[in-house]
Structures are given as structure tokens and as C-alpha cells.
């Protein structure tokens, strides 16, 4: 099942805390998911999505 996930558009992780981004990335990679994009600024999300597709967004709802 994991190879199918890696053939889809990436998973987007959005968090202002770099430690959380690193831990989340590591957790996904430990499960075999390698197609991951990270953003640390919510103001860049819409700009990113205008030109990129993602299969899932995992985000911090309490970002500044």
C-alpha cells in the first residue's frame, strides 16, 4: 500500500515549529512515506497550492 501513497501528489505538512515539522516528517518516513513537502508559514500556503497539488494537508490550527 505504501508504494501507492508515494506515487500520489505529496503530503503537505504545515507548522510554524521546525521541531514538529522534523518529527512529523520522520514519523511519516519511518512508515515508508517519502513524498512530503513542508511549509513553516501559513501565509505561503495559498501561493503554494496555486501551482502544486497535494494529496493531503496536515496542519497546525494554532499558527500565528
QUIVEN-V863953 format. One line per field, one symbol per residue. phi: phi as a letter, one per 30 degrees, with the letter a starting at -180 (. if undefined). psi: psi as a letter, one per 30 degrees, with the letter a starting at -180 (. if undefined). burial: b if it has 16 or more other C-alpha atoms within 10 Angstrom, else e. A space follows every 50 residues. Layout:
phi=???
psi=???
burial=???
This chain:
phi=.dedddcdeddccbadcdddddddddddddcjcccbbcbcbddcdddddd bbcbcabcbddcdd
psi=eeeeefflllkkkjkfjfeeeeeeeeeeefggjfikkkkgjfffeeeeff gkklfkkjljfhl.
burial=eeeeeeeeebbbbbbbeeeebeebbeeeeeeebbbbebbbebeeeeeeee eeeeeeeebeeeee
